[in-house]
Amino acid sequence: ISKTTDGGNTWNYIQYSGTGGTVRSLFFLNANTGYMTGSGTARFSKTTDQGQTWIPNVNIPVNSYTNMYAIDENNIFAVTSLNKIIKTSDAGATWTTQTLLGNSATLTDIIFKDANTGYVCGNGNYFAYTTNAGSTWTQHNTSSNVGLQDLDFTGGVLYMAGNYNYVYKSSNNGVTWDSIYFHDASNPNQPPGGAPGVIYGMSVNGSDF
């Protein structure tokens, strides 16, 4: 893992516990406490010292985890390539597994806007939301024809990326979606002649992406 403390001008390498596996996502609750997910020995670890050291969670089921979200240190969700959401409500001492209906591909991202309302997306154009802290999930897909990769929530609006030319947005928990066409062939910073490729990540700040 690489870490910067000067706005990205310099980076320091940090070795996480173990030498195998692949790191796929990082999530920080605050300046000190964060989590790492991935595969192999990197499937789930926690730090309480700003990422300097990482402690593996040996209780989580053995899967390849693509992303995760922590509401607080007790309530944590992780998504896998096996169409499953893994949840703990006791800081990782025990975990429960949910298999989402209507989807058979990799789940790629999960976020919550508050303790009860959350969202999950994945390959195969899959999207679902919960309003009861993840007890049940309701599916409402977008019109995308590619895998959905990344979620962001800001200003009361949910954003989702994963298409070639569009970012999707919803203000009603994903029941209906509007699309934002972002490809501009006249922009020299975008590839000419069609779609720039699948978007795998994004960050929204007001009206800026």
Number of C-alpha atoms within 10 A of each C-alpha: 13 10 15 11 9 8 8 8 7 10 13 9 10 13 12 21 13 12 10 11 14 16 21 16 18 18 15 17 14 10 10 12 15 20 24 26 27 22 18 17 21 25 27 30 21 21 18 17 12 14 22 14 14 22 16 19 16 13 11 20 15 12 17 24 31 24 27 27 22 22 18 12 15 14 16 19 23 26 28 24 18 16 19 21 21 19 25 19 16 12 15 19 12 12 16 12 15 15 13 17 12 12 18 16 17 23 29 25 27 26 23 22 16 10 14 13 15 22 24 26 27 27 21 17 20 24 25 22 23 18 17 12 16 18 10 12 20 18 19 16 17 20 12 19 12 15 22 30 25 23 25 21 20 13 10 11 14 21 23 28 24 26 22 18 19 19 22 22 22 18 15 11 21 23 15 13 19 14 16 11 10 12 16 15 14 9 9 8 8 13 14 13 7 12 16 15 11 16 18 15 13 15 14 14 10 8 7 6 9
